[in-house]
Amino acid sequence: MASTRKSSGSGPYSYLGPAGTFTEAALAQVPEAAGAMWRAVSNVGEALDDVVKGRSVAAMIAIENSIDGGVTATQDALANVPNLRIIGEYLVPVSFNLVARAGTKLKDVKVVNAHPVAYAQCRAWLESKVKNHEHMPATSNVASVVDLLAGVSGDAAIAPPGIEKHHNVVVLAEGIGENKNAMTRFVLVSKTTELPKPTGYDKTSIIVELPEDRSGVLLEMLEQFATRGVNLSLIQSRPIGDELGRYRFVIDAEGHVRDERMADALLGLRRFSPKVTFLGSYPRADRAQAKHAQQYSNKVFTDARKWLAGILG
């Protein structure tokens, strides 16, 4: 069930709650959300439904983790909910502590509440220090603590640092994640069709369905990018679900749709595939400049178009 943080600002904005999640930390990076009303929701589907039905102007959702890869629930939701656009991305460093009710010792822990993504990042530590434990999935990193304190499940919970400031728990262990450089990428999703202006450090997200299941068809899809000098930073397959062997691909490509090479690649994809979903072009959170060879510059594409126009008269 959604809860709302009151304010006098505009909005609302939806995010995976309750308060204290990494998603809330990502939303705190959005200048327009400062002072706005925030709606804490239980899952990605509810967050996107808020946007579709106008309860929120935008929703912050996790889409990729540096350890666990793409967040499949988000990818599938974006593939099945029409008319949504990604308007920005945000990075949040991720670390985890193991917390418990007061009086609990590490040796007492048998069941650990954790969001599946958090559990995957902490599994090696748990298997070493909390042998033969059971994992109880939670809907969020903070919900794992709420369930613990409510007596719903668990002897301990994996939670973000600082959770003890909001809930009556003690920290049994700090920094239990396997990778100390772990990062989660979040995207802000809206119904707007207005494109952010190109910055030179942009990313374009799309979802592409293969036209048929045959040898070489995936290569043909990738060639739409390679022959235009467009680099891919993410490509992940997801089953379409209508029959065995049918897949769609979630793709992040370096560049903006207003870049000539990207626009030409998308036109090639649209001719190739029966369904291409454009999710948006937006500035990269890391501000890394897109690099390409000189033969793929905007001028080369526009000059080629002028050359052809001269032939056609």
N, C-alpha and C positions, 0 to 999 in steps of 0.2 A: 504494500500500500504506500502511496506517495505521501511525503510530508513536505511542508513548505516553510522555508526560512523567510520571515517577514522582512520587508524593507520598503523604502520610499522610492526605489529606483524603477527602471523599466524592466521588461522581461515578460514572463519568467524564463529561466533556463533550467533544463532538466539534467540530472546527473545520477550516476549509480551511487546510491546512498547506503547506509545513513551517513551523517556527518563524520568526517575523519578519513574517508577513503582517498586513494590516490586520484580517483576521478575528480573529487572535489578540489584536490590540489591542482589538477590540470585546469579546471574551470576558473580557479583563482588567478590564472595567468591571462585571462581574457579581459582586456581593458573595458570593453563594453558591458561586461557582466558585473563590474564593481558597483556595488550599491543596488543591484537589481535583485529581484525575487528569484530564489533558487528552489527547485522542486527535487527532493530526494526520492528516487524511484527504485524499484526492486530489480529490474533487469533491462537489458538493451531494448527488447521489444516494447516495453512500457515507455522508455525514453523516446523512441522514435514515434510511437503512437501519440505522445504528447505534441510532437512537432506536426505530425500529419493533421491532427484534429484541432490545432491552434491553441492548445493549452500552454505551449511554450514556444518561444521564438526560435530556439535552437536547443540541441542536446549535445552534451559531451559524452563520448563513448570511447572505450579502449579498442584499438584496432590491431595493434602489433606489439609484441614483446621481444626484446633482444635475446631472450633465452628460449622462450616457448614458441616463437614465430607468430603467425597471424592468429587473431582471435576469431575462431570460426563462427561463433554465434553472431558477431558483428558483421562479418563478411556475408553470411547467409541472409541476415536481416536486410542489409543494404541491397542485396540482389533481388529481394522479394517485395520490398516496399518502394513503390514508384515515386518519382518526382522529388527526390531528396538530393541535396548537394552538400559536399564537404566544403566548408568555407575557411578552414584553418586547421593546423595541426600543432600539437604541443607535446613536449617531452617531459617526463617526470622520472627522476632517479628512483629506483625501487630497492628498498631494503626491508628486512623483516625481523621481528622479535617473536619469541615464544612467550606467551603470557598465560596466567592462570588465576584462579580465585586465591585470595589470601590464605596462607597456610598450606598450599599445595607445594610439594617438592617435585623435582624433576623425576625422581624414582617412582612417583605416584602416577605418572602420566601413562595412560593406556590408549586413550582415544584423543585424537587431535582434530579440532575443527579448523578447516581452511578452505579458502577459495581454491578451485582446482589449479589455476595458474600459479598461485602462491605456493601451493603444495609441491608442484613440480619443481619450483626453484629451490625449495628447502628440503627436498626428499633425501638427498645424500646426507645432510646433517642429521636428520631425524633417524635415518636407518642406522647411523653410527651411535647416536646418543640416546635414542628412545627406541630400543629394539622391540620388534614384534608389536608395534603400535598399529592402531586402526585409524584410517583417514575418514573423517565425516565431512563431506562437501558442504560448503556454505555459499550463499549467493553473493557475498562480498567479503572483503577483508575485515570490515567492521562488524558485519552480521555474524561472523564467526565468534566474535567476542560477546555480542548480544545473546546469541544462542547459549554460549557457555554460562553467562551470568543468570540467564533465565532458567537454567537447569534443563534445557531442551536436549543438549548433547554435549559430550566432550569433557575431558579433564583439563585440557589446555587449548590454546588457539594461536594460530599464526596471525599476526596483526602488524600494522605499520608502526614505526617508532612514534612515541608520544601518545599512544592510545590510552596509557595509564592516566593521562591528564583529563580524559573524558569519561573513563569508566573505572570502576573499582577493581582493578586487577594488579597483580605484581608481575614483574618481568623475571622470567626464569632464565632466559638467554637472549643475547643481543646479536644482531648481524648473522642470522643463521642461513641466509641465502647463499647458494653455491657460487654465484658470480657477483663480486663486489661492484662491478661496473654495469649491473643490470639496469635497463631503461625500458619504460613503457611509453609507447606512442599513442596519443589520443587524438581524435578528430572532433571538430565541432560541426554538427550537421544541421542544416536548415532547409527550408523550402524555397529560399530565394533563388532566382535564376540569374542574378547579377554576378558577373565574373569579376573577381579581384584583378587589378591591373598586373601585367607581367612585371616581375622584379629582377629577373636574371637568376634567381635561386628558387624556382618554382617546381612543383610536382603536379602531375596529372594522374588521377585515379579513374580507372574504368573496370568494367566487368564484361568479359567476352565469352560468348558461347561458341564452341566449335561447330561448324556446319554439318559435320558427319564424322563417324568413327572409321578412319582408314589410315593407312600408313602415310606418314609425311605431313598430315594435316596440322600438327602442332608446329612443325618447322615452318610451314607456310604462314602461320599466324605470327611467329616470331620474326620472320623476314619483313613483315610490314614495318617493324621498328628498325631492324638492322640496316635495311637499305636506305633509311632516312637519317641514320646516325643518332637514333634515339636510344638512350641507355635505360634499362629497366632496373629499378631498385628493389622491386618485389614482384614475384609471380607465384601464385598459389592456386592449385586446383581444388575445386569443390564439386561434389556430385550435384547434378541438377535435380535428380530425384524422381524423374518421370519413368526412367528405365535404366537398367544396368549398363554401365559403360559410357554414359553421357555426362560430360563435365563442362563446367564454366571455369574461367580463369579470372582471378582477382589480380589486377596489375597496377603497379605504381611505376610511372615513367617520368624521367627527368625532363622538365620543360613545361611550358604553358601552352594551352590550346591556341593561343594567338601567335605562338612561334610557328613559322612556316613549316618547319620539319615535323612538328607535332601535328599540326592541322592536316598535313599530307598523309601522315601515318594513320590518323583516325579515319580519313576518307578511304584509305586502303583497307582498313579493318572493316569498315561499314560495307564495302563491296564484298569482302571475304566472308563475313559472319552474318547469320540470320538475326542476331541480336547483340548489339553493343550498348551497354549502359554507361553513360558519362556521369561520373560521380563528382567531378569538379577539378579545377585547376586552382592552386592556392600556394602561398609561400611556404617553403620548407622551414621547419622549426629550427634546424641547425644552420640555416642560412648558407649552406654549401652551394657554390656556383655550379651550374650545369656546364659540363665541358663537352665540346664536340669539335670534330675536324672542320677545317675551313670550307670544304666542299658541301657542308650541311648548314651553312649560315643562311640567315633570312634572305640576304641579297642574292645568293646563288639561286634560290627557289624563285624569287620574283623576277630575276633576269631570265631564267628559263621560261617562265610564263610569258614574258614579253617577246621572247624569241619565237615561241609557238604562235603567239597572236600575230606576229609579223608574217609568218608563213600562211596563216589562215586568211590574212587580209582583213 
